[in-house]
Amino acid sequence: MKRMDVSRIVCIADVRLTERLEAEADRIGLRETWSTRGKQVALKARSVWQPFGRRLPMAESPSDIIRFYVPRQHERAAMIRLAAAADLYLPGRGSVYAEDVALIGDGVQPWDEEKLCADQPSWVVENRMEPAPYDMIYCIVQRGRGGELARTMLEMGLCVPIVSFGEGMGMRDRLGLLRITIPQEKEILLFVVPPGDSDFVMDVAVRKANLHEPGNGFLCRVPVRALAVNSRMHLDRRKHVATMEQVISTLDQLRGSTDWRRMSAAARHHRGAEPEGLVRFTLICEEGTSSAHVRAALDAGAGGATLSLLSRRAPAPHEGGGEVAMASRARECCDLVIPRALKERIEEAVTRTGLFAESSGGFIETGIVYDAITAAGR
């Protein structure tokens, strides 16, 4: 079983930009990508016929959430190339961030080693932008309740929410007849925010979504490094040479961080501290094969899981030889947050179910979690 410490790069971009990102990934040797469909939301401008005092309508932009895995030494160069290919530096286009993860599996090789190394000299790009520390807040709520939470984040000027969908697994099945009180369908919201605001954002999310009540959802925080973050919260007609979002982005570069625009006076979360004994444990496998793996993880002590669908894009053998044609295959992604002490036991349990077998084509991704909030508290 192979283990690799890598960087996971996540690009969130309008669906019309996906082709550019995939083409650039091919050029720099990122041979496999995994994506899921979601949406970025913003507030529309007030119509001249809309009465003042009425809440602004929300606009939804269909987007793809695409993940790439790269060696950590190539992280910055890959992020710059991907962001430049889709112009993610422009407000409203999307975001790109990276985090440290470990991949566990047999035959996991998401990049072309020869092409990646051979193309390295051309990755030296003149760009003053440097990845900055951010927090990615991962929030799961019952389907239909994410809209109000997303609106709150926009109206308070905190961030541009990214929304996707999934299904709850595990805890709901243990409740017997009471499971009908907890819907299976879930909304998954991602908030990419400066570290100085993450405590405030988490408190707002807990209160707005009533996460302190059983069955209402789950929240956790993951440290990331972001090169571009979508800051266009209002879709308004441009009135000046530069938009306010562009002015803010420039000030971020001049100041060297986002601390100057922190909204909360609360003490900052100490990112250098040891995580609270939690691990993000993700299973990725062929569509339709996840049930046995998740059941084994639950029996080994995991509390619950959230299932979402991925599309795997990888080179497929061409009739003439060589990997030039591209194919897309369905995958299932099961996210769990587990105690660090149970990691090895759960890993062994899912291994025995055949996760790494060729028929399942699965692997495990693990990463750091700083906080997790449920009805039981932090």
SEVEX-457406 format. One record per atom (N, C-alpha, C): residue in three letters; x, y, z. Coordinates in pm, whole numbers, plus 50000, padded with zeros to 5 digits. Example, Ala and Ser with C-alpha at 12.3 -4.5 7.8 and 13.67 -1.06 7.14 Angstrom:
// residues 2
ALA513194943150780;ALA512304955050780;ALA513204967050780;SER512854977550708;SER513674989450714;SER512905000350787;
This chain:
// residues 378
MET500844988250000;MET500005000050000;MET500895012550000;LYS500645021649908;LYS501495033249888;LYS500935045249964;ARG501835052850025;ARG501455065050097;ARG502275076650041;MET501605087750012;MET502285099449958;MET501785111950029;ASP502715120550070;ASP502365133750123;ASP502395143550006;VAL501225149349976;VAL501085157749857;VAL500315170449892;SER500185179149795;SER499315190949806;SER498055188349722;ARG496915190949782;ARG495665190249707;ARG495265204349669;ILE495245206949539;ILE494835220049487;ILE493375219249446;VAL492585228649494;VAL491155229249461;VAL490885242049383;CYS490335240549264;CYS489915251849182;CYS488395252249178;ILE487835263549213;ILE486385265649206;ILE486155276149099;ALA485535272248990;ALA485415281248876;ALA484115279048803;ASP483655289448736;ASP482475288548652;ASP482635277048553;VAL481525270148524;VAL481615258348438;VAL482185261748300;ARG482055274148257;ARG482595277948127;ARG484115278648128;LEU484725278248247;LEU486185278848258;LEU486805265148279;THR485975254948299;THR486495241548329;THR487395236348220;GLU487015238448095;GLU487825233447983;GLU489225239547985;ARG489325252348019;ARG490645258748027;ARG491495252448136;LEU490875249948252;LEU491625244148363;LEU492105230148331;GLU491255222148268;GLU491645208448233;GLU492735208348128;ALA492655217648031;ALA493705218247928;ALA495035222247988;GLU495015231748082;GLU496255235848146;GLU496815224748234;ALA495925217248300;ALA496365205948381;ALA497075195648294;ASP496545193148174;ASP497205183848082;ASP498605188648045;ARG498755201648023;ARG500035207047979;ARG501105205748086;ILE500725206848212;ILE501735206548318;ILE501855192848383;GLY501175182948327;GLY501395169248372;GLY500475164348481;LEU499385171548510;LEU498425166848610;LEU497445157748538;ARG497745145048535;ARG497065135548446;ARG495685131448494;GLU495355133348622;GLU494045129648672;GLU493435141248749;THR492145143448728;THR491415153648803;THR490105147648851;TRP489605153048961;TRP488315148949016;TRP487485161449036;SER486245161248989;SER485425173248996;SER483995169849038;THR483345179749098;THR481945178649133;THR481265191649098;ARG479985191049067;ARG479245202949026;ARG478685210149149;GLY478815223249151;GLY478275231449258;GLY477845244849203;LYS477825254849291;LYS477455268249247;LYS478065278649339;GLN478415290149281;GLN478825301749357;GLN477645311449360;VAL477425317649473;VAL476265326349487;VAL476695340649516;ALA475865350049475;ALA476115364249497;ALA474775371349504;LEU474785383749549;LEU473575391849556;LEU473445400049429;LYS472255400349371;LYS472005408249252;LYS471855423049289;ALA472095431549190;ALA471905445849211;ALA470415448949225;ARG470095459449297;ARG468695463249317;ARG468125469149188;SER466985464049146;SER466305469249028;SER465665482649060;VAL465545491048957;VAL464915504148978;VAL463465502549021;TRP462855491148989;TRP461465488749026;TRP461315481549159;GLN462445477849219;GLN462365470349344;GLN462295479949462;PRO461295478649547;PRO461165487749662;PRO462345486349757;PHE462765497849814;PHE463825497349913;PHE463295490550039;GLY464165483450104;GLY463755475950222;GLY463525461350193;ARG463265457950066;ARG463115443850031;ARG464495437650008;ARG464645425250049;ARG465955418650041;ARG466355416649895;LEU467635418149871;LEU468145416349735;LEU468035401649695;PRO467675398949569;PRO467655384949523;PRO469065379549510;MET469185366249514;MET470495359749498;MET470645354249358;ALA471855354949307;ALA472185349249176;ALA473085337149197;GLU472875326849119;GLU473655314549128;GLU474445312449000;SER475725309549016;SER476585307048902;SER477035292448905;PRO476545284048812;PRO476975269948811;PRO478495269048800;SER479085261448889;SER480545260748896;SER480995246348916;ASP482225243748878;ASP482845230748904;ASP483865232349016;ILE483875222649106;ILE484865222149214;ILE485825210949175;ILE487015214849131;ILE487965205349072;ILE489165203849164;ARG489545191349190;ARG490715188849275;ARG491845182649194;PHE493045187349222;PHE494275182149161;PHE495225178349274;TYR496045168149250;TYR497075164349346;TYR498445166549283;VAL499325173549355;VAL500665176349302;VAL501695174249413;PRO502945171349377;PRO504005171349479;PRO504095185149545;ARG504405185349672;ARG504355197949746;ARG505335208349692;GLN506445204049635;GLN507415213749583;GLN506895220749458;HIS505855215149394;HIS505295221249274;HIS503995228849302;GLU503625229949426;GLU502315235749460;GLU502145249949408;ARG503065258849442;ARG502915272849404;ARG502885274649253;ALA503795267949183;ALA503855269249037;ALA502575264248973;ALA502055252949021;ALA500825247548964;ALA499645256848990;MET499565262549109;MET498465271749140;MET498515284149051;ILE499725289349028;ILE499845301148943;ILE499415298048801;ARG499855286448749;ARG499495282848611;ARG497985280848597;LEU497365274048692;LEU495925271548685;LEU495135284448701;ALA495535292948796;ALA494825305548816;ALA494935314648693;ALA496125314848632;ALA496315323148513;ALA495525317848394;ALA495415304648382;ALA494705298748268;ALA493225302648267;ALA492625304048385;ALA491195307448393;ALA490955321548444;ASP492025329648456;ASP491905343448506;ASP491165343848639;LEU491545334948730;LEU490865334548859;LEU491235346348948;TYR492225354348906;TYR492555366348983;TYR491455376848972;LEU490635376048867;LEU489575385948848;LEU488395382748940;PRO487815392849005;PRO486655390449093;PRO485505384149016;GLY484895374249077;GLY483745367649015;GLY484085355348936;ARG485375352748911;ARG485755341248829;ARG485815328348912;GLY486375329149031;GLY486485317049111;GLY487595318149213;SER488005306849269;SER489015306449373;SER489955294549348;VAL491145295449406;VAL492075284149402;VAL492845284049533;TYR492845272449598;TYR493575271049724;TYR494165257149733;ALA495085255349828;ALA495775242549844;ALA495845238949991;GLU495945226050019;GLU496125221150155;GLU496995208650152;ASP497605205750266;ASP498455193950278;ASP497585181750308;VAL497755171250227;VAL497025158850249;VAL497975147050228;ALA497515135450269;ALA498225122950243;ALA497315113850162;LEU497865107450059;LEU497115097949977;LEU497565083850012;ILE496615075050031;ILE496895061150068;ILE496175052149969;GLY496895043149903;GLY496265034049809;GLY497305026849724;ASP496835017749644;ASP497695010349553;ASP497625016549414;GLY498755020049360;GLY498775025449224;GLY498255039649212;VAL498295047349322;VAL497845061249315;VAL498955069749255;GLN498745075149139;GLN499735083549072;GLN498995094148991;PRO498555105249055;PRO497705114948986;PRO498435124248890;TRP499725122548873;TRP500445131348780;TRP501445123048699;ASP501875128848591;ASP502885122848504;ASP504245127448553;GLU505005118548617;GLU506265122248681;GLU507255128048582;GLU507385121748466;GLU508365126448368;GLU507985140148313;LYS506735141748279;LYS506285154548223;LYS506335165548327;LEU505985162148451;LEU505985171948559;LEU507385177348583;CYS508355168248590;CYS509725172548614;CYS510335179348492;ALA510045174048373;ALA510625179748252;ALA510115193848226;ASP508875196648267;ASP508265209648238;ASP508545219848348;GLN509285215648450;GLN509475224248565;GLN510095237848532;PRO511135238748445;PRO511715251948420;PRO510705262148368;SER509745258048287;SER508765267448233;SER507735271648336;TRP507795265748455;TRP506835269648559;TRP507285282248634;VAL508465287248604;VAL508925299448670;VAL508165311148608;VAL507125315548677;VAL506225325848624;VAL506435338748702;GLU506565349848632;GLU506695362648699;GLU505335366648756;ASN505205365448887;ASN503935368548951;ASN504215372149096;ARG503755383749137;ARG504015388349273;ARG503035382249373;MET501995375749326;MET501025369749416;MET501615357449483;GLU501465356649612;GLU501925345249688;GLU500735338949760;PRO500685325749771;PRO499605319449847;PRO499595324849990;ALA498405328350038;ALA498245334050172;ALA497455324350259;PRO497685324550389;PRO496935315650478;PRO495465319650486;TYR494605310050466;TYR493155311750478;TYR492615299850556;ASP491375300750597;ASP490655289450656;ASP489515285750564;MET489395272950535;MET488255267750459;MET487285261550560;ILE486115267550571;ILE485095262850665;ILE484115254250588;TYR483995241950632;TYR483205231550565;TYR481955229450648;CYS480805232750591;CYS479545232450665;CYS478535223550592;ILE477925214450666;ILE476895205550611;ILE475575208350682;VAL474545211250606;VAL473215213750662;VAL472185205750583;GLN470975204950637;GLN469905198150565;GLN469575205850437;ARG469245198350333;ARG468975204750204;ARG467775214150216;GLY467945226050161;GLY466915236250170;GLY467215246850274;ARG468185244050363;ARG468525253650468;ARG469825261150439;GLY470485257650331;GLY471755264150301;GLY471585277950241;GLY470445280650178;GLY470235293450113;GLY470285305150209;GLU469605303950324;GLU469595314850420;GLU470975317050482;LEU471695306250504;LEU473055307550558;LEU473955314450456;ALA473855310550329;ALA474655316950225;ALA474305331750214;ARG473015335050221;ARG472595348950213;ARG473175357150329;THR473175351350448;THR473725358350563;THR475185361750543;MET475955352250490;MET477385354750466;MET477575366050365;LEU476735366550264;LEU476835377050162;LEU476405390550218;GLU475295390950290;GLU474795403650342;GLU475745409650446;MET476475401150517;MET477445406150614;MET478805409050552;GLY478945406250423;GLY480195409050354;GLY481345400250396;LEU481045387750432;LEU482075378750486;LEU482795370850377;CYS482065365350281;CYS482695357050179;CYS481665353550073;VAL482145347349964;VAL481285341949860;VAL481115326949886;PRO479925322449926;PRO479735308149955;PRO479775299749829;ILE480295287649843;ILE480265277449737;ILE479385266149788;VAL478405262349709;VAL477395252749752;VAL477415240649660;SER477395228749720;SER477225216249646;SER476285207349726;PHE476045195149678;PHE475025186649740;PHE475585172749768;GLY475005166349868;GLY475435152849905;GLY474345145649982;GLU474705134050036;GLU473785125850115;GLU474445122050246;GLY473655122250353;GLY474155118050482;GLY474165102850493;MET475205097450555;MET475335083050573;MET475765080350717;GLY475335069150771;GLY475845064750900;GLY474935067851015;MET475035079951071;MET474295083351191;MET472795082051169;ARG472325086051053;ARG470885085451025;ARG470385071051028;ASP471205061750977;ASP470775047750971;ASP470685041451109;ARG471375047251209;ARG471365041551342;ARG470125045451424;LEU469325054651372;LEU468225059951451;LEU466935051951436;GLY466935041651354;GLY465715033751337;GLY464605042051276;LEU463415041351336;LEU462275048851284;LEU462465063951294;LEU463305068451388;LEU463535082751404;LEU464295088751286;ARG464845080351198;ARG465615085751086;ARG464765093950990;ILE463435091950993;ILE462575099750903;ILE462565114450942;THR463005117651065;THR463045131651108;THR464275138951057;ILE465255131651004;ILE466485137750953;ILE466585134750804;PRO466395144850718;PRO466475142450573;PRO467835137150532;GLN467835128350432;GLN469085122750383;GLN469865132650297;GLU469155141050221;GLU469805150350131;GLU470445161750211;LYS471675165350174;LYS472415175750244;LYS472905186350147;GLU473105198250200;GLU473795208950128;GLU475165210750192;ILE476185211450108;ILE477565213250154;ILE478005227250116;LEU478335235450215;LEU478745249150191;LEU480205250850229;LEU480955257450141;LEU482355260550165;LEU482515275550178;PHE483185279950286;PHE483475294050307;PHE484995295450318;VAL485615302450223;VAL487065304750227;VAL487265318850281;VAL487785319850405;VAL487845332650474;VAL489225334650535;PRO489605347250560;PRO490875349950630;PRO490835343950771;PRO491985339550823;PRO492005333450956;PRO491435342351065;GLY491615355551052;GLY491115364651154;GLY489615365051164;ASP488915360951058;ASP487455361151059;ASP486835347351077;SER487645336751080;SER487075323351076;SER486265320051202;ASP486745324551321;ASP485965322151443;ASP484605328851434;PHE484595341251384;PHE483345348651370;PHE482405341751271;VAL482955337451157;VAL482135330751056;VAL481545317651111;MET482355310351186;MET481855297851243;MET480735300351343;ASP480875310651425;ASP479825313951521;ASP478545317951450;VAL478665325851343;VAL477485329751266;VAL476805317551205;ALA477595308351149;ALA477035296451087;ALA476325287551190;VAL476945285851306;VAL476325277551410;VAL474975283251452;ARG474915296351472;ARG473665302651517;ARG472615302751406;LYS473035306051284;LYS472065307351175;LYS471495293851135;ALA472325283351134;ALA471865270051093;ALA471455261251211;ASN471475266851332;ASN471085259251452;ASN471865246051464;LEU473175246951443;LEU473975234751446;LEU474145229051587;HIS473715236551688;HIS473775231451824;HIS472625221751854;GLU471685220351758;GLU470575211151775;GLU470855198151699;PRO470525186651757;PRO470815173651693;PRO470175172451555;GLY470955167051461;GLY470445164251328;GLY470455175751232;ASN470895187751277;ASN470835199451189;ASN472065201051102;GLY473175194951140;GLY474345196351052;GLY475665194951125;PHE476695199151055;PHE478085197051100;PHE478935208251044;LEU479995211851118;LEU480865222751077;LEU482295219451119;CYS483255222151030;CYS484665220651068;CYS485505230850993;ARG486735232451039;ARG487645242450982;ARG488935235650938;VAL489395239150818;VAL490605233250761;VAL491545244450718;PRO492815244150758;PRO493765254450714;PRO494185252250569;VAL494155262850488;VAL494535261950348;VAL495425273750312;ARG495985273050192;ARG496775284050136;ARG496095288050006;ALA495625300449999;ALA494845304949883;ALA495645314749799;LEU495595312849669;LEU496255322049576;LEU495255332149520;ALA494015327849501;ALA492955336649452;ALA491655332649520;VAL490935342449570;VAL489655339949638;VAL488605349149578;ASN487515343349533;ASN486425351149474;ASN485855360649578;SER485865373649548;SER485375383649643;SER484175391449589;ARG483625387049476;ARG482505394549417;ARG481195390049480;MET480765397149583;MET479555393549655;MET478305400249598;HIS478485411049523;HIS477355418149463;HIS477555419049312;LEU476525415549236;LEU476565416749091;LEU475955430149054;ASP476795440149047;ASP476345453749022;ASP476995459248896;ARG476385469348840;ARG476955475648722;ARG478225483148760;ARG479255481648678;ARG480535488148708;ARG480415503148688;LYS480805510848792;LYS480645525348788;LYS481975532748783;HIS483085525648808;HIS484395531948812;HIS485385523748730;VAL486585529348713;VAL487625522548636;VAL487965509148699;ALA488015508648831;ALA488285496248904;ALA487115493448998;THR486825480749015;THR485765477049108;THR486305477249251;MET485395477449348;MET485815477149488;MET486575464349519;GLU486175453149457;GLU486875440549480;GLU488325441349434;GLN488565448149320;GLN489935449649271;GLN490755458649363;VAL490135469049418;VAL490825477849512;VAL491225469949637;ILE490295461649688;ILE490575453649808;ILE491705443849781;SER491685437449664;SER492735427849629;SER494105434749624;THR494165446849570;THR495415454249564;THR495915457849703;LEU495005461849791;LEU495395465049927;LEU495895452650001;ASP495305441149973;ASP495805428750032;ASP497265426449994;GLN497585428849866;GLN498965426949821;GLN499905436949886;LEU499475449549898;LEU500335459749957;LEU500555457250105;ARG499515452950174;ARG499625450250317;ARG500295436850346;GLY500285427950249;GLY500905414950269;GLY500025404650337;SER498795408350373;SER497865398950436;SER496475405050432;THR495505397550484;THR494125402350490;THR493745407050630;ASP494725408150721;ASP494395411850859;ASP493765425750868;TRP494135434750779;TRP493645448550788;TRP492125449450771;ARG491515439350704;ARG490055439950684;ARG489325429950772;ARG489955425850881;ARG489305416650973;ARG488095423351036;MET486965416351041;MET485715421851092;MET485525418951240;SER486175408751291;SER485955404551429;SER487115408951517;ALA486795413351639;ALA487815417151736;ALA488205405451824;ALA487615393751798;ALA487915381951878;ALA489345377451853;ALA489885369951949;ALA491245364851934;ALA491325355451815;ARG492425356551742;ARG492595348251623;ARG492845333851663;HIS492335324951578;HIS492625310751598;HIS494105308451570;HIS494775301851661;HIS496225299651647;HIS496475287951553;ARG496885291151430;ARG497045280851329;ARG498235271951357;GLY499185276551438;GLY500355268551465;GLY500125258051573;ALA498975258551638;ALA498705249251747;ALA498445235251692;GLU498665225451778;GLU498405211551739;GLU496895209651722;PRO496435203751613;PRO495005201351592;PRO494405193351708;GLU493105194551724;GLU492415188851839;GLU492205173751825;GLY493195166551776;GLY493065152151768;GLY492075147451664;LEU491835155651560;LEU490875152251456;LEU491565150651322;VAL490995142051238;VAL491525139551104;VAL490355139451005;ARG490565145950891;ARG489585144750782;ARG489955132350702;PHE489045122950696;PHE489285109750637;PHE488315108250520;THR488835108250398;THR488005107950278;THR488235095150200;LEU487155088250167;LEU487205076150084;LEU486725079749944;ILE487505076249843;ILE487105078449703;ILE487165065049632;CYS486035061349570;CYS485945048049509;CYS484965048449393;GLU484845037149323;GLU483915035849211;GLU482485038349259;GLU481685044249171;GLU480295046749204;GLU479575033549234;GLY478825033449344;GLY478055021749382;GLY478785012049473;THR480045015049508;THR480815005849593;THR481105011349732;SER480605023149764;SER481015029649889;SER480315024150013;SER479145018049998;SER478355014150115;SER479125004850208;ALA479774994650153;ALA480504985050237;ALA481684991750307;HIS482375000850238;HIS483525007550297;HIS483085016750411;VAL482005024150390;VAL481525033350494;VAL481015025550613;ARG480315014450588;ARG479815006250698;ARG480975001050783;ALA482064996950719;ALA483224992250794;ALA483825003550876;ALA483875015750821;ALA484395027150895;ALA483525030451015;LEU482215029650997;LEU481295032451108;LEU481425021951218;ASP481545009451178;ASP481714998751277;ASP483025000051354;ALA484015006551290;ALA485315008251355;ALA485365020651444;GLY484265028351448;GLY484215039651540;GLY483915053151479;ALA483815054251346;ALA483505067151284;ALA482065071051318;GLY481815084051328;GLY480505088751368;GLY479505089751255;GLY479925093551137;GLY479035095451024;GLY479815099750902;ALA479155099950786;ALA479835103350662;ALA478885111050572;THR479465118650481;THR478685125950380;THR479155121450243;LEU478205116650164;LEU478505111250032;LEU478225121749925;SER479175123749835;SER478975132449720;SER479545125449597;LEU479125129749480;LEU479535123449355;LEU480655131349290;LEU481635124249238;LEU482755130149167;LEU482815124749025;SER483415132548938;SER483705127948803;SER485215127348788;ARG485735115448761;ARG487175113748746;ARG487555114848600;ARG488485123548573;ARG488965125548436;ARG490415121148431;ALA490695111548343;ALA492035106048335;ALA492325101648192;PRO493595101048154;PRO493935096348020;PRO493485081848001;ALA492905079047887;ALA492495065347852;ALA493315060647733;PRO493645047947726;PRO494445042847614;PRO493795045747479;HIS494585050747389;HIS494125053547254;HIS494375041347166;GLU493565039847063;GLU493705028146976;GLU495085027446913;GLY495645038946887;GLY496955039046824;GLY498095037946923;GLY497765036647052;GLY498805035947154;GLY499055049647215;GLY499405049747341;GLY499645062447410;GLY498395067547478;GLU498575074947582;GLU497455080147657;GLU497135094247610;VAL496285095247511;VAL495955108247455;VAL494465111047461;ALA493625100947454;ALA492185103047464;ALA491805104247611;MET490765112247640;MET490365114547778;MET489025107847806;ALA488875102647926;ALA487635096247967;ALA487205101548101;SER485905100548130;SER485385104948259;SER484635093448321;ARG484945090248446;ARG484285079248515;ARG483725084148647;ALA482575078648684;ALA481885082848805;ALA482585077348928;ARG482675085449031;ARG483265081649158;ARG482345086249272;GLU482505079749386;GLU481825084149507;GLU482865088849606;CYS482575099949672;CYS483475105849770;CYS482755106249905;CYS483335099850005;CYS482725099250138;CYS483645106450237;ASP483165117350292;ASP483955125450386;ASP483565122050529;LEU484575119350611;LEU484395116750753;LEU485395125250831;VAL485015129550949;VAL485935135851043;VAL486005126651164;ILE487185121351192;ILE487335110851293;ILE488405114751394;PRO488375108851514;PRO489485110951610;PRO490775105151554;ARG491855112051578;ARG493155107551528;ARG493505093551580;ALA493065090551703;ALA493385077551762;ALA492745065951687;LEU491675068651611;LEU490965057951539;LEU491425056551394;LYS492345065151349;LYS492715065451208;LYS493215051851159;GLU494155045851229;GLU494725033151182;GLU493685022051185;ARG492845021851289;ARG491825011351297;ARG490835012451181;ILE490405024651149;ILE489455026451040;ILE490105023450906;GLU491365027250892;GLU492095024250768;GLU492195009250745;GLU492495001750850;GLU492564987250838;GLU491184981250805;ALA490144986950865;ALA488794981750842;ALA488364983350697;VAL488604995150637;VAL488184997250498;VAL489104989750402;THR490344987150443;THR491234979050359;THR490694964950344;ARG490174959450452;ARG489634945850448;ARG488384944750360;THR487704955850336;THR486504955450249;THR486864956150101;GLY488134957250069;GLY488544957449928;GLY488554971249865;LEU488734981649946;LEU488754995249890;LEU489844996949785;PHE491004990549807;PHE492134992449717;PHE492174982149604;ALA491144973649598;ALA491094963849489;ALA490874970949356;GLU491284964449249;GLU491164970449116;GLU489714973249079;SER488794964649123;SER487374966449092;SER486804978949159;SER487344982549274;SER486864994349344;SER487625006849302;GLY488905005149269;GLY489705016549224;GLY489765027649326;GLY489775023949455;GLY489665034149558;GLY490985038149620;PHE490935049149692;PHE492075053749772;PHE491545062249885;ILE492425065249980;ILE492075073150098;ILE492845086350093;GLU492185096950131;GLU492825109950146;GLU492625114650289;THR493695118450356;THR493595123350493;THR494195137250502;GLY493635145350590;GLY494105159050608;GLY493825164150748;ILE494245176450774;ILE494145182450907;ILE492775189050925;VAL492235187751045;VAL491025194951085;VAL491325201751218;TYR491065214951227;TYR491335222151350;TYR490135222251444;ASP488955222651392;ASP487765223251475;ASP486665214951411;ALA485795209751493;ALA484585203151445;ALA483465206351543;ILE482335210851489;ILE481215214751573;ILE479975206951531;THR479365200351626;THR478105193351606;THR477205196751724;ALA476085189651737;ALA475175191951848;ALA475845189151981;ALA476895180851979;ALA477585177452103;ALA478575188252145;GLY478765198452058;GLY479695209152091;GLY481005207652018;ARG481975215852056;ARG483295215451990;ARG484075203152035;
